[in-house]
Amino acid sequence: MVVMFGAAIMAKAKPEFEQKVRPILVRHCFDCHGAEKQKGKLRLDTLSRDLLGDRRAAETWHDVRSALQLGEMPPDDEPELSAEDRRILLDWLKGLIEQANRARKGDGGRVVVRRLNRVEYQNTMRDLLGIDVSHTTDFPPDAVSEDGMTNNGSALQMTPIQLEYYLAAARKALDRLIVSGSEPRVFIHRFDQSTEKKWVNGIKGSNLVGGKEEFVVRMKKDYPDDGVFRVRLRVRGVVGKEDAPIPHMRLMVGYRPDTLQMRRVLSERDLPDGEWRELEFFGHLANFPMPVRGQGKFPGLVVSVAADPGQAEVEWLEFHGPLFESWPPATHKRILFESDLRDRDELAYVREVVQRFLPRAWRRPVTQDEIGRLVGFFKTRRVESPSFEEAIRETLVLALVSPSFLFLLEPDSREVRPLDAYELAARLSYFLWSSMPDDDLTAVAANGALLDDETLRAQVRRMLVDPRASEFVVQFTNQWLDLEAAERVVIDKKFYREFDPEMVGDMKRETQEFFGEILRHNLSARNFLDSDFTMLNDRLARHYGIEGVRSREFQRVALRGEIGDRRGGLLTQAAILTGASSGQDSNVIKRAVFVRDRLLGDPPDPPPPNVPELETAKPDFARLPIRDQLAVHLKDEVCADCHRGIDGWGHALEEYDAIGQWRSKVVRIPGGRKKISLPVDAQAKLPDGREVTGAAELKRYLLSHREEQFARALVERIATYGLGRTLGLEDEEILTSLTGEFIASELRLRDLVESFASSAMFRSK
């Protein structure tokens, strides 16, 4: 049927193409994209118009339409299309693409199953088992798809080694969850002063902490090896001058093997007013570095309190662990509930355990056959196991390495079909929480109410205000904007001697908190292009030269005057600028590609394999301005064609150095010798021929001329992330509709998330 319909499309389109469209292409396109020349490796005179049979050709015609709509084709050095010729081409392409989309519906090659990625697995194990420990410590990193996502089903393959990791993680988790034996010894300690007077790296023990003074206590023998623990302390900040930074306390747990400290932060808190306060923090020892008993020069578990900036005073500190209200703990009894059935009929008890556990683990109703298979496994295992607990652990491990747990399963069908309520609940929870559905979401799936549009929208709104929605904020921003790039860049200390590597974490947090602020308050996504505020803490504010921020905690900061021109929007945030740098200087090409790919949804083709790198290591070459350096590439006609559509976006961001600070001079050290300074050149000619100077003008241009393209690109990124698959031409109609709604709503971000989650695209497979 699809082939027949495709033939009908081609037959109908051929006369129109030959009479109206081909003459325009001959006049304006074939000279550069024809038999003799193929700029950008694009040839149009022989490009198939069978958008059903040739998916690559369909995507190319789609790109041609986008270039025409944006005024990027023909290029500014070629004769312009008349308004009538442009209309004819766009109308022809629109009709051809829409007809092909209608024919292709249900044949999109969509990913049917998707494995949980690291974050999703970690969160699901936490929420299912009720134990907040790391379950993915040894897991390999997730593969990244071509569109930058780590939750794309096509990139999340399962290998035998991967399955071994899952098996080991499940066994380790259930060993911790299902306890056996007598109640463990509980340790309670109270300290009124540091147990250590002199400590590592010149640190001194003191009740007044700050700088090189910390409150350090070491439990040499009497401490637990596992389990939940609690730390309570009485503390106050030592308040300085009115404009001084607010004292910031850090509470850390770990040990000292010798000349180093192995520790992690349990919690940190601003202490703003000088008042004494009693604080309480909980953690699990599995998440902290633990000493090996009988080894090391400084045996024992160490808890320490530090302050930076400012000072804090500690009156006392208490440690209590392992912490539980009863034995076995509540997490154990949630799975192995108390019942005399266990003594009367062990297999019947196991069946009840499995029947309670399996629907939550597999996120759907289960059949009696599925329950029976696990009970049968337990029966076989019980004969070989020294205890009931060991046999039931292995039985539940089997459930946790099943595809029904490790994958988001949406049974295959030949045509597009609506998701059932449980499939929709799972898709929604992994979209917004990167975890399994909670009890409320499961309940509306069980009674079918989730399939109602208003109920679905109400659930989206509820889930977005839940603290677990922070996972959507972090995961989506990391993947959309590739925030991890900032961590992959090594900052050269010859250029930035004062740079603190901890600043990279603050850089990423700014962008994440910025996205979260826009989402929480349903602000316009135009703020991503330019804004009159950002999210800062004291350390990052100093990095930007912004005064008045005293807290280490992130807060909304207004941007006014000169700072308002220099900051505001994603393109002036340090995580973006640093990620697109060399660690010594800005990288014009990387920054340009970021704009085109991440903000405008128009990634340029990768460079040919034989293109040489810029020879920045050569002293004479390093003395040249970046525009002259890039001119080396522009001598090659193929390179020049591509760079005309790229370089301008990056040149406009030359006012920012490799760590995202504003600059008026470009500093280099040719050949590792004496530093030289070059004036910043932020003049840029964009692909449509318009010229801008600097980030402020670039941001205004994006808002005035590229808003619709940006809106479409953001809709596509949200959809790609939410569906866990690469989009195709068959999605075109719904994406266009969602983009129209998004623009009509003044680009309100939360409205977009809600509209997408209630769309036919999201609710279908």
C-alpha positions in Angstrom: 0.0 0.0 0.0 2.8 2.4 0.9 4.7 1.7 -2.3 1.6 2.2 -4.4 0.8 5.5 -2.6 4.4 6.6 -3.2 4.1 5.9 -6.9 1.0 7.9 -7.0 2.8 10.8 -5.3 5.6 10.7 -7.8 3.2 10.5 -10.8 1.3 13.5 -9.6 4.4 15.6 -8.7 6.3 15.0 -11.9 4.5 17.5 -14.2 4.6 20.2 -11.6 8.3 19.6 -11.0 9.3 19.7 -14.7 7.2 22.7 -15.5 7.6 25.0 -12.5 10.3 23.7 -10.1 13.1 22.4 -12.3 13.6 25.7 -14.2 14.1 27.5 -10.9 16.6 24.9 -9.7 18.5 25.2 -13.1 18.8 29.0 -12.8 19.7 29.2 -9.1 21.0 25.8 -7.8 22.5 23.4 -10.3 25.6 25.5 -11.0 26.8 24.9 -7.4 24.9 21.6 -6.7 24.9 19.9 -10.1 26.9 17.7 -12.3 30.1 19.7 -12.4 30.2 21.1 -8.8 28.8 19.8 -5.5 29.3 22.4 -2.8 28.9 20.9 0.6 28.8 17.4 -1.1 25.2 18.2 -2.2 24.0 17.4 -5.6 20.4 18.3 -6.5 20.1 17.6 -10.2 20.0 13.8 -9.6 18.6 13.8 -6.0 15.7 11.3 -5.8 12.2 12.8 -5.3 11.0 9.5 -3.9 10.6 10.6 -0.3 9.1 7.2 0.7 11.7 4.9 -0.9 14.8 7.0 -0.2 14.9 8.3 3.4 18.3 10.0 2.9 16.9 12.0 -0.1 13.8 12.9 2.0 16.0 14.3 4.7 18.1 16.2 2.2 15.0 17.8 0.6 13.9 18.7 4.1 17.2 20.4 4.8 16.8 22.3 1.4 13.5 23.6 2.6 14.9 24.8 5.9 17.7 26.6 4.1 15.2 28.3 1.8 13.0 29.3 4.7 16.0 30.8 6.6 17.3 32.7 3.6 20.6 30.7 3.6 20.0 29.4 0.1 21.1 30.8 -2.4 24.1 32.3 -0.4 24.5 36.0 -0.2 27.1 36.2 -3.0 24.7 34.6 -5.5 21.6 36.2 -7.2 18.6 36.2 -4.9 15.4 34.2 -5.5 12.4 36.3 -6.4 9.5 36.1 -4.0 7.5 34.1 -6.5 10.3 31.6 -7.2 10.8 31.1 -3.4 7.1 30.5 -3.0 7.0 28.0 -5.8 9.9 26.0 -4.3 8.6 26.1 -0.8 5.0 25.1 -1.8 6.3 22.2 -3.8 8.6 21.0 -1.0 5.9 21.4 1.6 3.4 19.4 -0.4 5.9 16.6 -1.3 7.0 16.2 2.3 3.5 16.3 3.8 2.2 13.7 1.3 5.1 11.4 2.1 4.6 11.9 5.9 1.0 10.8 5.6 2.0 7.7 3.6 4.8 6.9 6.0 2.8 7.0 9.2 3.2 3.8 11.1 6.4 2.9 9.2 8.9 5.1 11.0 11.4 2.5 12.1 10.8 3.6 15.7 12.7 2.1 18.6 10.3 -0.3 20.4 12.4 -1.2 23.4 14.9 1.1 25.2 17.3 0.0 28.0 17.4 2.1 31.1 20.6 4.2 31.1 22.8 4.7 34.2 20.8 7.5 35.7 17.5 5.8 35.1 18.7 2.5 36.5 20.2 4.2 39.6 17.0 6.1 40.3 14.7 3.1 39.7 16.7 0.9 42.1 16.6 3.6 44.7 12.8 4.1 44.4 12.0 0.4 44.1 14.2 -0.8 47.0 14.1 2.2 49.2 17.9 2.3 49.7 19.7 5.4 48.5 23.1 4.0 47.6 25.1 4.0 44.4 24.1 1.0 42.3 26.1 2.0 39.2 29.6 2.7 40.5 31.3 0.2 38.2 29.0 0.7 35.2 30.5 1.8 31.9 29.4 5.2 30.5 26.3 5.3 28.4 26.8 5.8 24.6 25.8 9.1 23.2 23.5 9.2 20.2 24.1 11.4 17.1 21.7 13.9 18.6 23.6 14.1 21.8 21.3 12.0 24.0 22.2 9.3 26.4 18.7 7.9 26.6 18.3 7.2 22.9 17.2 3.5 22.5 19.3 3.1 19.3 22.5 3.8 21.3 21.6 1.8 24.4 22.7 -1.6 23.4 22.8 -4.6 25.7 26.0 -6.7 25.7 26.9 -9.8 27.8 29.3 -7.6 29.8 26.6 -5.1 30.5 24.3 -7.9 31.7 27.1 -9.0 34.1 27.1 -5.5 35.6 23.4 -5.6 36.1 23.6 -9.0 37.7 26.3 -7.9 40.1 24.5 -4.7 41.0 21.2 -6.5 41.7 22.9 -9.1 44.0 24.8 -6.4 45.9 21.6 -4.4 46.4 19.5 -7.3 47.6 22.3 -8.5 49.9 22.0 -5.1 51.5 18.2 -5.0 51.4 17.3 -8.5 52.7 19.2 -8.9 56.0 19.8 -12.0 58.1 21.3 -12.7 61.4 21.0 -10.8 64.7 20.6 -7.1 65.2 23.9 -5.3 64.5 25.7 -3.3 67.1 24.8 0.4 67.1 27.4 3.0 67.8 26.6 6.4 69.3 29.4 9.0 69.8 29.3 12.6 71.0 32.3 15.0 70.5 32.7 18.4 72.2 36.0 19.0 70.5 38.3 17.7 67.7 39.9 14.4 68.4 42.8 15.4 66.1 44.9 18.4 66.9 47.2 18.2 63.8 45.8 16.7 60.7 46.7 16.2 57.0 47.9 19.1 54.8 48.5 21.4 57.7 44.9 21.3 58.9 44.5 21.9 62.6 41.6 20.6 64.7 39.5 23.3 66.2 35.9 24.2 67.3 36.3 27.4 65.3 36.6 26.3 61.7 37.6 28.0 58.5 40.6 28.1 56.2 43.1 25.5 57.6 41.1 24.8 60.7 38.5 22.0 60.8 36.4 20.2 63.4 37.8 16.7 62.9 36.7 13.6 64.8 38.0 10.0 64.3 36.3 6.9 65.5 39.2 4.5 65.6 37.5 1.2 66.3 33.9 1.7 67.3 32.0 2.5 64.1 29.7 0.6 61.7 30.8 -0.7 58.4 27.5 -0.3 56.6 24.0 1.1 56.9 22.3 4.4 57.4 23.8 6.9 59.8 22.9 10.2 61.3 25.1 13.2 62.2 23.8 16.0 64.4 25.7 19.1 65.4 25.3 22.4 67.0 26.9 25.2 65.0 26.7 28.8 64.1 28.3 31.1 61.5 30.7 33.7 62.6 29.3 36.8 60.8 31.8 39.4 59.6 31.2 42.7 57.9 27.9 43.5 56.3 29.1 42.8 52.8 31.3 39.8 53.7 30.5 36.4 52.2 28.1 34.3 54.2 29.9 31.5 56.1 29.4 28.2 54.3 29.7 25.0 56.2 30.7 21.6 54.7 30.2 18.3 56.6 32.3 15.4 55.2 32.7 11.7 56.0 35.6 9.4 55.0 39.0 8.3 56.3 42.7 9.1 56.2 44.9 6.4 54.7 48.2 8.3 55.2 49.0 11.7 53.7 45.7 12.1 51.9 42.1 12.4 53.0 39.5 10.2 51.3 36.2 11.8 51.9 32.9 13.0 50.4 30.6 15.8 51.3 27.5 14.6 53.3 25.9 18.1 53.2 26.7 21.8 53.1 24.8 24.8 54.4 25.0 28.5 54.6 25.1 29.9 58.1 23.9 33.5 57.5 22.9 35.1 60.8 25.2 34.1 63.6 22.5 32.2 65.5 23.2 28.8 67.1 21.3 26.0 65.4 21.1 22.3 65.7 21.3 20.5 62.3 20.7 16.9 61.4 21.9 15.0 58.4 21.5 11.4 57.2 23.6 9.3 54.9 24.4 5.8 53.9 28.0 4.6 54.6 28.0 2.8 51.2 28.2 6.2 49.6 31.4 7.3 51.4 35.0 6.1 51.4 35.4 3.6 54.1 38.6 2.5 55.9 39.8 -1.1 55.8 40.0 -2.3 59.4 43.5 -3.1 60.6 45.2 -1.1 57.8 46.6 2.4 57.5 48.5 4.6 59.9 45.4 6.5 60.9 42.6 3.8 61.3 39.0 4.7 61.8 36.0 6.6 60.3 36.5 10.3 60.1 33.8 13.1 60.2 34.9 16.6 59.7 33.4 20.1 59.5 34.9 22.8 57.4 33.9 26.3 56.4 34.6 28.2 53.2 34.1 31.1 52.8 34.0 32.6 56.3 34.2 30.8 59.7 31.8 28.7 61.7 31.9 27.5 65.3 31.0 24.0 66.3 29.8 23.4 69.9 29.3 19.6 69.6 28.8 16.8 67.1 27.0 13.4 67.4 27.3 10.3 65.3 24.7 7.5 65.4 24.8 4.4 63.2 23.6 2.1 61.9 20.3 3.7 62.2 17.0 1.7 62.2 13.7 1.8 64.1 13.4 -2.0 64.3 15.1 -5.1 63.2 14.8 -6.2 60.4 14.7 -2.7 59.0 11.6 -1.3 57.3 13.2 -1.7 53.9 13.6 -5.4 54.5 10.0 -5.8 55.8 8.6 -4.0 52.8 9.7 -6.9 50.7 9.6 -9.8 53.2 6.5 -8.7 55.1 5.7 -10.3 58.5 3.2 -13.1 58.2 2.6 -16.5 59.8 2.1 -17.8 56.2 5.9 -18.1 55.9 6.0 -20.8 58.6 2.8 -22.5 57.4 3.4 -22.6 53.7 6.7 -21.2 52.5 5.9 -21.5 48.8 2.6 -19.7 49.2 4.5 -17.0 51.1 7.0 -16.6 48.3 4.2 -16.4 45.8 2.8 -13.5 47.8 6.2 -11.8 48.0 6.7 -12.1 44.3 3.1 -11.0 43.5 3.7 -7.8 45.5 7.2 -7.1 44.2 6.9 -7.9 40.5 4.3 -5.3 39.4 6.3 -2.5 40.9 9.6 -3.8 39.5 8.2 -4.4 36.0 5.9 -1.3 36.1 2.9 -3.2 34.9 0.4 -5.9 35.9 2.0 -9.4 35.8 0.4 -12.7 34.9 0.2 -15.8 37.1 2.5 -17.6 34.7 5.2 -14.9 35.3 4.8 -15.2 39.0 4.8 -19.0 38.8 8.1 -19.0 36.9 9.8 -17.1 39.7 8.3 -19.2 42.4 9.5 -22.3 40.5 13.0 -20.8 40.4 12.8 -20.2 44.2 11.8 -23.8 44.8 14.8 -25.1 42.8 17.1 -22.6 44.5 15.8 -23.3 48.0 17.1 -26.9 47.8 20.7 -25.6 47.2 20.6 -22.6 49.5 21.7 -22.6 53.2 18.9 -20.2 54.1 15.5 -18.8 53.0 17.0 -15.3 52.6 19.6 -16.4 50.2 17.1 -18.2 48.0 14.7 -15.3 47.9 17.5 -12.9 47.2 18.4 -14.8 44.0 14.8 -15.1 43.0 14.4 -11.3 43.2 17.7 -10.9 41.4 16.2 -12.8 38.5 13.3 -10.3 38.4 15.9 -7.4 38.3 17.8 -8.7 35.4 14.7 -9.4 33.3 14.1 -7.3 30.2 10.8 -6.2 31.9 12.9 -4.4 34.4 15.9 -3.3 32.4 14.0 -2.1 29.4 11.1 0.2 28.7 9.0 -2.4 26.8 6.3 -1.2 24.5 5.2 -4.4 22.6 5.7 -4.1 18.8 2.9 -3.5 16.3 2.9 -2.9 12.6 1.1 0.4 12.9 1.1 3.3 15.2 -1.0 2.5 18.3 -1.9 4.4 21.5 0.2 3.4 24.5 -1.8 1.6 27.2 -2.1 3.3 30.6 0.9 1.5 32.2 3.1 2.2 29.2 2.1 5.8 29.3 2.8 6.0 33.0 6.3 4.6 32.5 7.1 6.8 29.6 6.0 9.9 31.6 7.9 9.0 34.7 11.1 8.4 32.8 10.6 11.6 30.9 10.1 13.8 33.9 11.8 11.9 36.8 14.3 9.5 35.1 12.7 6.8 37.3 9.8 4.5 37.8 6.2 5.7 38.4 5.2 6.5 41.9 2.1 5.2 43.7 -0.1 8.1 42.5 0.8 7.7 38.9 0.4 3.9 39.1 -3.0 4.4 40.6 -4.3 6.5 37.7 -2.8 4.0 35.3 -4.5 1.1 37.1 -8.0 2.7 36.8 -7.4 3.9 33.3 -7.8 7.6 34.2 -4.4 8.5 32.9 -5.6 8.0 29.3 -7.9 11.0 29.9 -6.3 14.2 28.6 -7.1 16.3 31.7 -5.9 13.7 34.1 -2.7 13.3 32.1 -2.1 17.1 32.1 -2.8 17.2 35.9 -0.2 14.5 36.4 2.4 16.4 34.4 1.8 19.5 36.5 2.0 17.5 39.7 5.2 15.8 38.6 6.9 19.0 37.5 6.6 20.5 41.0 7.9 17.3 42.7 11.5 17.4 43.8 12.2 14.4 41.5 11.6 16.7 38.5 15.1 18.0 39.2 16.3 14.9 37.3 14.6 16.3 34.1 16.3 19.6 34.6 19.7 18.1 35.1 19.5 15.3 32.6 17.9 17.3 29.8 20.2 20.3 30.1 23.3 18.1 30.3 22.2 16.3 27.1 20.7 19.2 25.2 23.7 21.6 25.8 26.4 19.0 26.4 27.4 20.5 29.7 29.9 17.7 30.3 32.0 19.4 27.6 33.2 21.9 30.3 34.6 18.9 32.3 36.4 17.5 29.3 38.4 20.7 28.8 41.7 21.0 30.7 42.2 24.6 31.8 45.8 25.8 31.1 47.2 27.2 34.3 49.7 29.3 32.4 46.8 31.4 31.2 44.5 31.1 34.2 46.6 30.7 37.3 43.8 31.5 39.8 41.2 29.1 38.2 39.8 26.7 40.7 38.7 23.4 39.1 35.7 23.3 41.5 34.4 26.2 39.5 33.4 23.9 36.7 30.7 22.4 39.0 29.4 25.9 39.6 29.4 26.6 35.9 27.2 23.6 35.2 25.0 24.4 38.1 24.3 27.9 36.7 22.9 26.5 33.5 20.9 23.8 35.3 19.5 26.3 37.8 18.7 28.7 35.0 16.8 26.1 33.1 15.0 25.1 36.3 14.0 28.6 37.1 12.5 29.1 33.7 10.6 25.8 33.9 9.3 26.3 37.5 7.9 29.7 36.8 6.8 28.9 33.2 8.9 31.7 31.8 9.5 32.2 28.1 12.2 30.1 26.5 13.4 33.4 24.9 15.4 33.7 28.1 17.7 31.0 26.7 18.6 33.4 23.9 18.8 36.5 26.1 17.7 37.3 29.7 17.8 40.0 32.3 18.7 37.5 35.0 20.8 34.4 35.7 21.5 32.0 38.6 24.7 32.6 40.6 26.4 31.8 43.8 29.2 34.0 45.4 32.0 32.1 43.7 30.6 32.3 40.2 29.5 35.9 40.7 33.1 36.9 41.5 34.2 35.0 38.4 31.9 37.2 36.3 32.8 40.4 38.2 29.2 40.8 39.6 28.9 42.2 43.1 26.4 41.7 45.9 26.2 37.9 45.9 27.3 36.6 49.3 25.9 33.1 49.5 27.4 29.8 48.2 23.9 28.7 47.4 22.5 29.6 44.0 20.1 32.5 43.7 18.4 34.5 41.0 20.5 37.6 40.2 19.2 40.5 38.1 21.5 41.7 35.2 21.5 45.4 34.5 23.5 48.0 32.6 26.8 46.9 31.2 26.6 43.5 33.0 23.2 43.0 31.4 24.8 43.4 27.9 27.7 41.1 28.7 25.6 38.4 30.4 22.2 36.9 30.0 21.1 33.9 28.1 22.9 30.6 27.5 25.6 31.9 25.2 27.2 34.0 27.9 27.3 31.3 30.5 30.7 29.9 31.5 29.7 26.2 31.1 28.9 26.8 27.4 31.8 29.0 26.7 34.4 26.8 28.5 33.0 23.6 26.9 33.6 25.3 23.5 37.2 26.3 24.2 40.7 24.8 24.0 41.5 25.5 27.7 43.8 28.2 26.6 41.6 30.3 24.3 38.2 30.4 22.8 37.4 28.1 19.9 35.5 30.0 17.2 34.4 26.8 15.4 33.2 24.9 18.5 31.2 27.9 19.6 29.7 28.4 16.2 28.8 24.7 16.0 27.1 24.9 19.4 24.9 27.8 18.2 23.9 26.0 15.0 23.5 22.5 16.5 22.2 23.1 20.1 20.2 26.3 19.7 19.1 26.3 16.0 18.9 22.6 15.3 21.0 22.9 12.2 24.3 21.1 12.8 26.9 21.6 10.1 28.3 18.5 8.3 31.5 17.2 9.9 34.7 18.4 8.3 36.4 16.3 5.6 39.0 13.9 7.1 41.9 15.6 5.3 41.3 19.0 6.7 44.5 20.1 8.6 44.3 21.4 12.2 45.1 25.1 12.8 48.8 25.2 13.6 48.4 27.1 16.8 51.6 25.6 18.3 53.8 27.5 15.7 54.8 30.8 17.3 54.4 32.9 14.1 51.0 31.4 13.4 49.9 31.9 17.1 50.6 35.7 16.7 47.9 36.0 14.0 44.4 37.1 14.9 41.9 34.2 14.9 40.2 35.6 11.7 43.6 35.4 9.9 44.2 31.9 11.3 40.9 30.7 9.9 41.6 32.3 6.6 44.1 29.4 6.0 41.2 27.1 5.8 39.2 29.5 3.5 41.8 29.1 0.8 40.3 25.8 0.0 37.0 26.3 -1.8 35.3 23.3 -0.2 36.3 24.6 3.3 35.3 28.1 2.4 31.7 27.0 1.4 31.2 25.4 4.8 32.9 28.0 6.9 30.8 30.8 5.5 27.8 29.2 7.2 29.7 28.6 10.4 32.4 31.1 11.4 30.2 34.1 12.0 28.3 32.5 14.9 31.6 32.0 16.7 33.3 35.3 15.9 30.5 37.1 17.7 31.5 35.3 20.9 35.1 36.3 20.9 34.6 38.7 23.8 34.7 35.7 26.1 37.9 33.8 27.0 38.3 30.1 27.6 36.8 30.2 31.1 33.8 32.4 30.1 35.2 35.7 31.4 34.7 39.0 29.5 37.8 40.3 27.8 39.0 43.2 25.7 42.3 41.5 24.8 43.2 38.0 23.5 46.2 36.7 25.4 48.5 34.1 23.9 51.9 32.6 24.7 53.5 31.8 21.3 55.8 28.8 21.6 55.5 29.0 25.4 57.4 32.3 25.5 56.4 35.8 26.4 52.7 36.6 26.5 51.3 38.7 23.7 48.0 40.6 23.5 45.8 41.0 20.5 42.6 43.1 20.3 39.3 41.2 20.4 37.6 41.0 17.0 33.9 40.2 17.6 32.6 41.3 14.2 30.6 38.6 12.4 28.9 38.1 9.1 26.1 35.6 9.5 24.9 33.1 6.8 22.0 35.4 5.7 24.4 38.3 5.1 23.6 40.3 8.2 26.4 41.6 10.3 26.6 41.8 14.0 29.3 42.8 16.5 29.6 40.9 19.8 27.3 38.8 21.9 24.8 41.5 22.6 24.0 42.1 19.0 24.1 38.3 18.2 21.5 37.7 20.9 19.2 40.5 19.5 19.6 39.0 16.1 18.7 35.5 17.3 15.5 36.9 18.9 14.5 39.0 16.0 15.4 36.7 13.1 15.8 33.2 14.4 13.2 32.8 17.1 11.0 30.4 15.1 14.0 28.3 14.2 15.1 28.2 17.8 11.6 27.3 19.0 11.4 24.4 16.5 14.9 23.2 17.6 13.9 23.2 21.3 10.7 21.3 20.5 12.7 18.7 18.6 15.2 18.3 21.5 12.4 17.9 24.1 10.7 15.4 21.9 13.9 13.4 21.2 14.6 13.3 24.9 11.0 12.5 25.9 10.6 9.7 23.4 14.1 8.2 23.8 14.5 7.9 20.0 15.7 9.8 17.0 13.0 11.8 15.2 12.0 11.1 11.6 10.1 12.7 8.8 6.9 10.9 10.0 7.0 13.2 13.1 7.0 16.4 11.0 3.3 17.1 11.3 3.1 16.9 15.1 6.4 18.7 15.5 5.1 21.6 13.4 1.9 21.7 15.4 3.8 21.7 18.7 6.0 24.5 17.5 3.0 26.5 16.5 1.5 26.1 19.9 4.8 26.9 21.6 5.2 30.1 19.7 1.5 31.1 20.4 2.2 30.6 24.1 5.1 33.1 24.0 7.5 30.2 24.2 6.4 29.3 27.8 8.6 26.4 28.7 6.3 24.5 31.1 3.5 24.8 28.6 5.7 23.2 26.0 6.5 20.2 28.3 2.8 19.8 29.1 1.7 20.0 25.5 4.3 17.5 24.4 3.4 15.0 27.1 -0.2 15.2 26.1 0.5 15.0 22.3 -0.4 12.1 20.1 3.4 11.7 19.5 4.1 11.1 23.2 1.0 8.9 23.8 1.7 6.6 20.8 4.3 4.1 19.9 
